[in-house]
Structures are given as C-alpha cells and as structure tokens.
Amino acid sequence: MVTPIGGDVLMRILLINAEQDERLFATFKHEHILYDQQPESDTLDISENIYDVIVYNATKLDEKTIDAVYSLRESGDMTPLLVMAGHTTARARIRILNAGADNVLMRPCQSDEILAHVNALARRPRMMQSEILTAGDLTLDRGRCVLSSNDGEVRLSGKELQLVEMFLREPGQVLPREMLHQKVWGADRDATYNNIEVYLTLVRRKLRAVGSKAELISERGIGYYLQEAE
C-alpha cells in the first residue's frame, strides 16, 4: 500500500464525481487523508483554496469537462488536478492537459496507482511554496498566484501567472512570440497569436494596478520583453 506523502503529513483532497466509483472512497480511507466531495457539473467551483489535490473522476473528456478545467485555471486556482477518465483518444487527453490538468489517469486502475499519482502531485506545491521571483519593483509569489509591487498586490489567472513568470525569470530578454505561445497554450489548435496580445494587455493592467514602473515592451515582429523599473 502506498503511504500518503510520507510520515504524519495530513493531505486534504477534493473528490469530484466520486459517487460514480465506490472504489475511490476506499482508496482515500486513510488516517492521514481528509476528503470532501463534489458532484460533477459544468464548472469546478472551488470557493476555498484549501486542498492539496483535486481528483476529478470525469464521466468523459468532452467539451464541458475541458471548459470546466480551463475555467478553474483562469480563476487563478492552481491546485494540482488529477483527471481520471475511461477510454479516450490521445487528442482528448492532450486537450485536457492543455486546459490545465496536471495529469490524466485512465480507468480502470489500481488504488496504489491512484495514490502514487496523488502523492506526486501533492509534493509539487510543497516544493514551490517558498519560491518567490523578483525583478525590479515586482515580486511574484508562485504558490499564491500573486503579483505585488509598490501599491499592493493582485491575483493572477493561470495564464497570466505563466506569462509573468517567464518575463520575471529573464528580465530585459526578448521572448519570441512563438515561444510564449508554445509555453502557455501548447498544442491547443484553437489558440492564436491574438491570445498573447489579449493576455499581455491584461498583465499590463495588473502592472499598473500594483503601481509598478516596469513595462512590457513589444519588439515589432519578434517578441516582448520586461523593462524593469529604473
């Protein structure tokens, strides 16, 4: 039997649509695991960011499921997400991963395998919690999805977080549009370069909202770079 993340660490899990598979309840009946339940719906409404992992036992990987995962990430919730599904196509699995799922596990599967995947996902935030990125007058708290500067802080959506992180890791360096598109949207065929412009506009607004003097500069036909505050 796989032990949840070692020692006496308590893990809290949200199970979505678990009533469709009674074995899931047996899998997570452990003294170091607390779990809550939520029925499957068109949206993943996670009002409190209190979970170590979300386990989504999807009926099928259809458009509603993909949209629900995408909306969760756009809300700024970066809780590790394991999606479980029956037989699906490779394209469906790629789309759910690009929408924001951290892992896809195919049913049927053994309890030990489910726990091993959950353990692996639960370890990630614990390793990331203390990771703070800074550049000029900007500070990014990846664990909280929060950007702060002179006048306060603001919460970032999933894609805003990815973009800001890339710019803060390489301030002053021109990041090609193609690279930004690939890193943030991956193989999503529905995404276009206009998505980059839309999200960079949102990021610029948030830079102003926190009172930063840093700017995102466009190098025409090449890409973008972060100009730090002087």
Secondary structure, 3 states (H helix, E strand, C coil): CCCCCCCCCCEEEEEECHHHCHHHHHHCCCCCEEEEEECCCCCCCCCCCCCCEEEEECCCCCHHHHHHHHHHHHCCCCCCEEEEECCCCHHHHHHHHHHCCCEEEECCCCHHHHHHHHHHHHHHHHHHCCCEEEECCEEEECCCCEEEECCEEEECCHHHHHHHHHHHHCCCCCEEHHHHHHHHHCCCCCCCHHHHHHHHHHHHHHHHHCCCCCEEEEECCCEEEEECCC
